[in-house]
Amino acid sequence: MFRHLISCVTWLGPIFLSLCVVNPAEAQVDQQRAEEYFSEATTICQRDGGRLWGISLCGPMVFADARTRTRATSQPHSAEDWPRVFGFTNAPVDWGGTRWVTYTWDFTTALPNSRVRREFMLHELFHRIQPDLGLMPLSGQNAHLDTFEGRIWLRLEWRALSRALAQSGEDRKRTLGDAAAFRLKRRSLFGNAAENERVEEIREGLAQYTGIVVVADSRADAIASTIEHLAAAEGHETFLQQSYAAGTAYGVLLDDASADWRRNVRSNSDLGQMLMAALNVAPAADAVEASARYGGPEIRSAEQTRAEQRRTRERELRSRFVDGPVLLIPSGGGTTFNAVGATPIPGVGTVFVLPCRVKGEWGTLEATNGILVNDDGKRRLAGPIRIEGINIRGEGWTVMVASGWTVRPGPRSGDYQIMREP
């Protein structure tokens, strides 16, 4: 999913993708448990039998841990060295001429229950076949969803979708009219919002939809899991990685409204528009009036408090990662970030505050006290900076520079940057 290296962080409700500094003994891949997980996923995709998308979801899988260099595979593997991203990401990866799905072991074992784990594994298996379905648009840029107004209208849409999932008939159609009004209101406030949201709903929303419906034992189970997914999304501190959650709900609702929708969906489709057209639903006339039915005033008050707190936090982070001395690290390499507490700094990038580990051709990085990822993918670590041979250190972080790379003064006094040697 990232593509996958960053964009799919937080795909799964309250669970966040992260590669933290862990005890190697705990991180080491357990072969027996891995085989059990492979068997679970294979049984589910065999039960589906390609019915959902016309293509089997089954495929080769690998669990990996980068720190202990341990792995487990669901089938015999190539003699080639394993790709450097193994153990750093959950994503489809080519290895020895075969398209595998790789899962980070510590993340998988931290999932709260077997249903969530199965949904997660099938979510990733869908990503493996997604290009074959022609449903792999480029990721959207949805920073507007973490703004004051963006968050309000997104929360309202999620609440309306949750209510609609629990309803049927005319009640569902009326509620979906409210969801459509909230969606249109939000998109009218931000340029390119409709396109950016749409592509993430196709790219990630359909993956989570697939995980939910193929794992569920019944229609009721699929609806309950989708409602839980929406509720968890609303509880996230940041919505930067939650733009696709509505897409998951629209997919489940489309199953009731249009039996052939999966044959007709394209990479340029809008799932919300597909559902409203299938049910002949028009947006509610007054989004503000409709919002009162979903706790709109309370949401606005809560978001006002959050916005004030966020401005204070943003000033603090800007002082550390933008105004003060920094170490500049090239983009690229395997990495995952935990989006809990992620704070966007407009015009610069996003600060991720929880532990992460990054590996690239330039070296390796371990950070426990925050890292800023620029909009162009480069990273910044806050100074002051100490250079000790191939090691560079700061408060809460260490970088080991790879052979062929060096540290040089940066563009400002006090800055440093990692660069390839001439």
N, C-alpha and C positions, 0 to 999 in steps of 0.2 A: 504494500500500500504506500508509499511515500515517494517520485513520485514519492514514495512510501517512506523515504527516510525521515521526513518530517510531517508530511501532510496528513497522515492517518493517525497521528498521535490522538489518543482519546476516542477511539472508535466505539467504545463499548460502555455506554452508561457511566457508572461511577468508577470504572476501571480505566487506568491510564497507562499507556505504553511507556516504560522507562527502563533504562539499563543503569542501575545504581551500583555503587560499590558494595559488593556482598561478600560473604564468607565463601571462599572457593569450594569448601566442602559442601556447602549448601547449594552452590550453583552447578556443581558437576551433574551432568545428565545421567539420570537413573534409567538404565536400559530397559528394565522390566516395566517401569511406569510408562516410558515412552512407547513401548510396544502396545500397552493397553490403550493409550491415547490414539495411536495410529489405528488400532482395531475399531475403536469407537467411531472415528471419523469415516473410515472405510465402510463400515456397516451402514452408516447414515446415507452416504452418497450412493451406495449400491441399492439401498431401499428406494431412493429417488429414481434411480435408473435412467437419468437424463430427461425425465418427464417435465421438470420445471422449465428448463431452458433449451431442451432438444440436444444437449451435449452433456456427457457424463461429467460430474464434478470431481470424480476420483482422479488422483494424480500422486506422483511421488512427493513424500514429505520428509523433512529433516528437522530435528531439534538440535540446537547448538548453543554452546556457552563459550563466549569469546575468552573469558578470563582463564578457564581451566582447559580450553582447547579440547573439550569433549563434545561428542555428537552421537546421535542415533538416527538411522535412516529407515524408511519404511520398505526399501528395496535395495538390492545391490547398487553400489554407486561407482562413479568414475574414479579412475586412479589419479586424476588431476588433483592438485591442491584445492582444498575447498575455498570458495570465494571469500574475499576479505570481509564481506558484509554478514556472513554467517555469525550468528550470535549477537548481532547488533540491530537486527531489524526483523519484522514480520512481513514477509513479502514474497512474491514469486521471483525466483532467481535462476538464471541459466547456469548449469554445472555439467560439464562434459557433454554438451550437446543435448541435454535434457532439461526441461523446464520443471524445476522443483518449487515447492512452497517451503520456505524456511521460517521456523518459529524460534523465538528466544525462550530458552528453557525457564529462566527465572520468572519471566512474565507469565508464562503459561501455568506454572505451578502456583502462582499467586492468585489466580482467578478464584472467585468465591465459591463456585459450585460446578458440578459437572455440566449442567445445562449451559451456563455461560461459556465454559470451556469449549463445548461442542459448537455452539454458535460462532465463537471466535475462529475455530479451526475451519469451519465450513465457509465463513466469511472470506478467509484467505484463499481457500480452494476456488471460490468463485472468481477472485482476482486472477487466478491462473488462466481461466478460460475466457475472461472478460474481453481481451483483444479479439478473440475468435468470434465473439458475438457482435463486434463493432461498437462496443459500449464503453470505450476508454477515452473520454475527452480529457484535455489538459485540466489540471487542477484550477479551481477558481480562487480568486483573492477576496476573502470575505471578512476583512477587518471591520467593515461596517456593522457586522453582527455583534461586535463587542462595544459598540457605542451606546449612549444612553437610549436614544430612540430605537436603534436597531434591536437592542435587547428586549425592550418593552414589547414591540410588535412581534418579535419572534416567540417570546414566551406566550403571548396570547394565541398565536397560531398553533403552537404545540398543545396548549390546553384545549383548544377547540378540536384538534385532531384526536386527542385522547378521549374526549367526550363522544365524538362521532364513532370511534371504534367500539364503544360500548352500546351504541344505539343501532337502530335499523329503520328502514322505511323513510317516511317523511321527516321524522325527528332527526335522522342522520343527515338528510339533505339540508334541513334548516341550519344545523350546526356547521356543516361544511360551507354553507354560504357565509357564515361568520369567519371561518378559517380563510376563505378566499378574500374577504374584505381586509383582514389583518395582513395578509400576504401582499395584497396590492398596495395597501397603505405604506408598508415598510419599503417596498421596492420603489415607490414614488419619491422617497426621500433621498435616495442615493443613486448616483449614476452607475450604470452597469451592474446594479445589484441583481436584477433578474437573471442575467446571463451567468454571473459568478455563482449564484446560489444554485441555479439549474444544473450546472456541470458537476458540482459536488454531490447533488442529490442523485445524479446518474452514476457517478464514479464510486461513491462510498455508500450512498443510500441503498442502491440495489444490492451491494455486497452484504450489508447488514440485513436487508429484507430476506435475502437468500438464506443466510445463516439461521434466521428466526424460523422461516416457514419449513425448511427441510428438517430441522431438528424437532419441531413441535410434533407431538403425537396427535393433536387434534386442532381444528380451527380455533376453538376456544383458547387453547394453549398459545397459539400464535398471536392472537389478539392480546392476551394477558401479557405476554412477553414484550410486545410492541408498546403497550401502555407503560410498562415498567421502564422501557428504554427511553421514552419521552420524558417521564418524570425525572429520571436520573439526569438526563441532559439539562433540564431546567435547573437542577441543583448544582451544576458545575460553576466554578468560580469564573471561568472564562468560556465564552462561546466560540472562540476562534476555531476550534476543531469540531464544532457541533453543527455546522451548516447543513450537513446531510441528514440529520435526524428526521426532519419532516419527510424526506424522500423515502425513508423506511416505512413510515406510516402510510404515505400515499400508495406505495406498492401493495401493502396488505389490504387497503381499502379497494384498490383496483381489482383485486382478486374477486371481490363480491360484485363489482360493477361491470366488469368487462372480461369475459373468459379468455379472449384472445389478445389482451393488451401486451403480453410479453412478446408476442410475435410482431407486434407493431411498434414497440418502443425503439427509438433510435438514439444515437449519441447526442442529437440536437433536440430531443424531446423535452418537454416540461411536464413532469409527472402530475403536478397540480392541475395544469390545464387539461391533461388527459382525463383525470378523474372528474373534473367539473363538466367536461363535455359528455362523458359517458352517462352521467346522472342528470344532465341538463340543469345544472345548478348555477345560479347567478350570485355574485357577491352581495352581501347585505348592503343596504343603501348607506348606512352610517356606521363606519368602523368604530368611531368613538363611543357612540351609543351602545353598540354591540359589546364593546369591551367590558362594560359594567357587569355583564353576565358571567365573566371569567375572572373577576377580581382585578379589573384594570386599574382602579384607583390605588389599590394596595400595591400592585406591581410597580406603578409609577413612583410611589413613595419610597419603596424599598430600593428601587434603582437610583433614585436621587441620593439616598444615603451612600449607596455603593459608589456612585460617581464622585462624590466628594472625597471618599476614602481613596479612590483610585487616583485622583489628581495629586493627592499628597504622596502616594506611593510612587507615581510616575516622576515627580520632582526628585525624590530620593534616588531613584534608579538612573535618571538622566545625569545626576551629579556624579554617580559612580562610573557609569559605562559610556557616557558621551563627553561630559565636560572634563573629567579627570584623565590621567594617563591610562593607556590601555595597551594590551598585547593584541595584535591583529593576526588572526589565523585564517589561512585560505579555506575556501569552501571545498566540499567534496569529502568522501570517506563515509564509512558506516557510522551511523549515529541514531539514537532515539532520544527523545526528550519527554519528560513528564510535564504535562500542561497544567497541573494543579498550580495555581498561583501565577501562571504566565501573565506577563504585563506587556502589552504593546506600547512602544514609544513612537508616536506618529512621525513618519518621515525617516525613521531610523531602522527599526526592527522590533523584535520581541525578546524580552528577558525571561528566561526560564530559570526558576530559582531552586529547583530540587536537584539532587545529585544526578550526574550524567557522565557517560564515558564516550569518547569520540576517538576513532582511529581513521587516519588518512595516510596518503603517501608521504605527507609532511611529518608524521609522527603520531603520538597518542596524547590524549588529554583526559584528565580526571578532574572534575569540578564538583564541589559540594556546596558552594556558596553563590551560585548563579553564573549564568553565561548569557550574553546577548547574541542573538542570531540576526544579522543584518537582513534587510529585505533582499539583498543579492546573494544570500547564503553564507557570506563570510561571518566569522565569529569574533567577538571581542570579550576579553577578560579584563577585569578591573585591576589597576595597579594599586600600590607601588609594585614594581617588578624586580625580581632578583634573578640574575643569570648565573648558573653554576654549571659550566661545561655544556653538556647537551640537555641539561635540565633547566627549565625556567619555572620559577615559583612565584606565587602571589598568595593573598589571603584566601585560603580554601580551594586552591587549585594548583595542579602540577602539569607541566607539558614536557614530554620527552621528544626532542627533535630527531627526526630520522636522518640517516646518512644521505648526503647529497643536498641537504637543506641547511639553512643557517638563520641566525637572528641578526637583524639589522635595525638601526634607528628608524622609527616611523615618520610619518609626515609632520607630526608636531613634536615639540620638545617634550621629552618624557615618554613618548610612545615607542613601542617596538613592534616589529613585524617579522613573521616567519616567511622566508623567501627561498626559492630554489637557488643553489649555488651556481655561479656561471659555469 
